[in-house]
Amino acid sequence: MSVYRQADPSTSKDAFRSVNVSHAEALVLEALHRFGESRGGTTEEIAEAAHLSLQTVTPRIKPLEAKGLVYRNGERRVGKSKRARLVIRLKSGPVQGALFADENSRIKS
C-alpha cells in the first residue's frame, strides 16, 4: 500500500517509511485527519467516519500512540452510546505531512 504521491519529496517518503502502519491504522489516521487536529475524535466517531467497527478501531489506538502518530490528553466526549469516551487527536509532523499531502492520493491499495 502506498500512502504518498510519487512526486512527494524524498524526505516525506522517508518519514512515512520510518513508521509502519497497517491498512486499518491508516483508515483511523485518515478519519482523524478529516476531523481536524484541534477537534480530534472518539473511537466511536472514528469508527463511524472510517466505516469500521468499534472493535476494529479501539485496538489500533495504542499502537498509533506508540508510533507517535496520535495522542490522548484526557479530554472526554459523550457520543451516541451516551458513554464518555477519550478524544484522540492526530499529532502533526513529517509523517502526517506525507500521509495527507494530497487529499486525492492519501491511501492507495
Backbone bond lengths (Angstrom), bond angles and torsions (degrees), N, CA, C in turn:
res aa  C-N    CA-C-N  psi(-1)  N-CA   C-N-CA  omega(-1)  CA-C   N-CA-C  phi
1 M - - - 1.445 - - 1.525 108.07 -
2 S 1.299 116.76 131.09 1.458 122.34 176.93 1.513 108.50 -109.37
3 V 1.335 116.76 129.69 1.451 120.32 -176.70 1.522 110.96 -113.26
4 Y 1.299 117.74 1.38 1.459 120.52 -179.89 1.521 109.20 -122.30
5 R 1.328 115.66 162.54 1.461 120.61 177.42 1.523 109.35 -81.47
6 Q 1.304 116.34 150.15 1.457 120.58 177.82 1.527 111.19 -62.46
7 A 1.335 117.37 -28.51 1.465 121.53 -177.87 1.531 113.02 -83.97
8 D 1.336 117.81 -4.37 1.466 119.77 179.03 1.525 110.35 -61.61
9 P 1.331 117.99 149.63 1.462 120.55 176.96 1.524 110.77 -60.22
10 S 1.312 116.73 151.35 1.471 120.20 -177.60 1.520 111.69 -61.22
11 T 1.336 118.72 -29.42 1.461 120.05 178.43 1.521 111.13 -65.15
12 S 1.325 117.57 -36.78 1.470 120.69 176.75 1.524 110.54 -66.79
13 K 1.331 116.44 -42.28 1.458 120.24 178.67 1.521 110.71 -64.68
14 D 1.326 116.80 -41.89 1.460 120.68 178.33 1.525 110.92 -62.52
15 A 1.331 116.47 -41.76 1.461 120.99 179.00 1.523 110.19 -61.74
16 F 1.336 116.83 -43.84 1.458 119.26 179.55 1.526 111.00 -65.28
17 R 1.319 117.17 -44.94 1.472 120.80 -178.54 1.526 111.91 -63.66
18 S 1.330 116.90 -24.14 1.465 119.85 -177.90 1.528 111.73 -71.33
19 V 1.321 117.56 -15.13 1.463 121.73 179.89 1.518 108.16 -122.84
20 N 1.312 115.83 117.81 1.454 121.40 -179.03 1.526 109.03 -87.78
21 V 1.333 117.60 114.67 1.465 121.17 178.01 1.517 109.72 -118.27
22 S 1.321 115.16 140.54 1.464 120.61 176.69 1.527 109.09 -77.29
23 H 1.306 115.65 170.83 1.468 120.06 178.43 1.537 110.01 -61.92
24 A 1.337 117.22 -45.01 1.467 120.56 179.98 1.530 110.55 -63.02
25 E 1.342 117.49 -40.12 1.462 120.46 177.08 1.523 110.84 -63.13
26 A 1.327 116.89 -39.34 1.467 120.59 178.44 1.524 110.81 -63.77
27 L 1.333 117.40 -37.19 1.463 120.70 177.83 1.530 110.87 -66.64
28 V 1.328 117.10 -38.46 1.468 121.22 176.55 1.520 109.54 -63.89
29 L 1.329 117.46 -45.46 1.465 121.41 178.91 1.527 111.24 -61.56
30 E 1.311 116.65 -40.63 1.460 120.73 179.74 1.534 110.83 -63.70
31 A 1.337 116.79 -42.38 1.469 120.23 178.08 1.519 110.43 -62.43
32 L 1.328 117.40 -43.52 1.466 120.67 178.34 1.523 111.09 -63.25
33 H 1.305 116.95 -37.74 1.464 121.00 177.78 1.527 110.36 -61.46
34 R 1.326 116.64 -42.56 1.468 120.59 179.35 1.530 111.50 -64.91
35 F 1.343 117.66 -33.34 1.467 120.55 178.25 1.523 111.46 -68.71
36 G 1.306 116.75 -30.17 1.461 120.60 -176.38 1.515 110.71 98.30
37 E 1.320 115.22 146.88 1.462 121.40 -174.99 1.526 112.46 -61.67
38 S 1.322 117.73 -38.79 1.461 119.42 -175.95 1.525 112.78 -77.18
39 R 1.330 118.19 -30.35 1.463 120.74 -177.88 1.518 112.09 -82.86
40 G 1.315 117.88 -47.21 1.451 121.17 -175.85 1.517 110.89 65.78
41 G 1.312 116.07 -167.55 1.455 120.31 -179.94 1.510 111.52 -160.41
42 T 1.308 116.50 155.78 1.459 121.44 174.75 1.533 108.21 -85.01
43 T 1.319 116.30 168.03 1.469 118.87 177.85 1.527 110.11 -60.14
44 E 1.324 116.36 -35.75 1.467 121.06 179.02 1.543 110.41 -64.29
45 E 1.327 116.93 -44.68 1.464 121.39 179.80 1.527 111.41 -67.77
46 I 1.324 116.29 -39.61 1.468 120.91 178.52 1.524 109.87 -63.07
47 A 1.330 116.29 -45.95 1.471 120.88 -179.86 1.525 110.54 -57.70
48 E 1.313 115.75 -45.18 1.465 119.69 -179.47 1.528 111.11 -64.80
49 A 1.325 117.21 -45.93 1.469 121.14 -177.92 1.523 112.38 -66.53
50 A 1.329 116.87 -35.22 1.470 121.44 -177.33 1.521 112.61 -90.98
51 H 1.330 117.16 -1.06 1.474 122.19 -177.68 1.525 110.57 57.25
52 L 1.335 114.66 44.72 1.459 122.26 177.73 1.523 108.08 -123.10
53 S 1.319 116.13 162.35 1.460 119.14 175.65 1.527 109.46 -79.11
54 L 1.315 115.45 156.54 1.465 121.07 175.68 1.531 109.74 -59.92
55 Q 1.328 116.47 -34.06 1.459 121.55 179.33 1.527 112.12 -69.23
56 T 1.314 117.99 -21.71 1.463 121.66 175.91 1.525 110.45 -84.65
57 V 1.322 117.39 -38.93 1.468 121.88 -175.91 1.524 112.04 -73.44
58 T 1.322 116.92 -47.99 1.468 121.55 -171.95 1.532 113.57 -52.34
59 P 1.334 119.87 -48.14 1.464 118.34 -178.80 1.540 114.51 -72.91
60 R 1.315 117.97 -4.89 1.472 120.60 178.61 1.528 112.35 -86.49
61 I 1.338 117.83 -16.80 1.459 120.79 -172.80 1.529 112.05 -69.72
62 K 1.324 118.62 -50.04 1.474 120.46 -178.08 1.530 112.16 -60.20
63 P 1.335 119.71 -44.58 1.463 118.78 177.03 1.535 112.60 -62.17
64 L 1.328 117.59 -36.50 1.464 120.42 177.70 1.525 110.66 -68.33
65 E 1.330 117.02 -35.03 1.471 120.62 174.54 1.528 110.09 -65.23
66 A 1.323 116.48 -43.78 1.467 120.96 -179.39 1.529 111.47 -62.86
67 K 1.318 116.86 -30.20 1.464 121.70 178.36 1.523 111.96 -83.45
68 G 1.335 116.52 -2.92 1.460 121.02 178.36 1.512 114.53 76.29
69 L 1.333 117.68 24.12 1.462 121.39 -176.44 1.525 113.48 -98.99
70 V 1.329 116.78 -26.34 1.464 121.25 179.06 1.521 108.78 -136.02
71 Y 1.327 115.38 164.91 1.462 119.81 175.99 1.522 110.56 -149.07
72 R 1.334 114.34 158.72 1.468 122.50 174.07 1.522 106.50 -122.66
73 N 1.338 116.66 132.32 1.466 119.15 -179.02 1.522 112.25 -109.57
74 G 1.318 117.50 11.52 1.456 121.17 177.82 1.521 113.94 97.09
75 E 1.329 117.82 -10.98 1.464 120.71 178.21 1.523 109.15 -66.22
76 R 1.325 115.23 141.51 1.466 121.40 178.01 1.519 109.66 -123.03
77 R 1.325 114.74 151.62 1.463 121.28 178.37 1.526 107.75 -138.51
78 V 1.330 116.01 137.00 1.462 121.25 178.37 1.519 108.02 -86.02
79 G 1.334 115.53 130.10 1.455 120.68 -178.00 1.515 112.43 -111.27
80 K 1.317 115.56 -161.87 1.467 121.86 -178.60 1.525 112.52 -60.02
81 S 1.330 115.77 -30.63 1.465 119.68 -179.11 1.521 112.06 -76.18
82 K 1.338 116.84 -4.80 1.470 123.89 -178.78 1.530 112.10 69.09
83 R 1.319 116.74 15.88 1.464 121.73 176.42 1.516 108.99 -104.80
84 A 1.317 116.44 142.07 1.469 120.86 175.77 1.522 107.64 -79.71
85 R 1.331 115.96 119.97 1.465 121.31 -178.28 1.519 109.30 -118.45
86 L 1.328 115.03 148.13 1.465 120.36 178.18 1.524 110.90 -64.28
87 V 1.319 115.53 143.37 1.466 121.44 177.46 1.521 108.09 -91.16
88 I 1.324 116.45 131.83 1.459 123.54 179.02 1.521 107.35 -108.14
89 R 1.325 115.59 136.69 1.466 120.14 -179.87 1.527 109.95 -125.37
90 L 1.307 114.44 149.26 1.453 122.48 176.14 1.524 108.48 -80.09
91 K 1.333 116.46 129.62 1.464 119.84 174.81 1.517 108.37 -79.13
92 S 1.316 116.22 146.92 1.460 118.75 175.94 1.523 108.79 -89.33
93 G 1.318 116.37 151.53 1.453 121.49 -179.72 1.506 111.37 164.34
94 P 1.339 117.23 -178.87 1.466 120.45 -175.66 1.518 114.27 -64.29
95 V 1.320 117.62 -33.78 1.469 119.42 -179.86 1.524 109.75 -66.40
96 Q 1.342 116.59 -44.93 1.454 119.43 178.86 1.519 110.56 -64.80
97 G 1.325 117.46 -35.28 1.463 120.51 175.65 1.516 110.89 -60.46
98 A 1.326 116.38 -40.79 1.467 120.56 178.65 1.520 111.06 -69.65
99 L 1.331 116.51 -37.49 1.463 120.19 -179.53 1.516 112.52 -66.69
100 F 1.332 116.79 -38.47 1.448 120.42 -169.37 1.522 113.12 -121.23
101 A 1.326 117.80 28.74 1.461 121.72 -178.48 1.519 111.72 -64.78
102 D 1.290 116.88 -34.47 1.467 120.71 -176.84 1.524 108.19 -132.88
103 E 1.313 117.64 114.92 1.459 122.07 -176.89 1.526 113.23 -55.50
104 N 1.332 117.64 -24.31 1.470 120.75 -176.74 1.519 112.92 -90.96
105 S 1.325 118.11 -8.22 1.473 118.35 -176.65 1.509 111.52 -135.80
106 R 1.318 117.53 38.75 1.448 120.31 -178.37 1.515 111.74 -67.19
107 I 1.306 117.53 -54.89 1.446 120.51 -175.55 1.515 108.57 -128.71
108 K 1.303 115.02 121.14 1.464 120.81 177.47 1.510 108.57 -125.78
109 S 1.322 116.90 134.67 1.461 120.62 178.89 1.499 110.29 -94.98
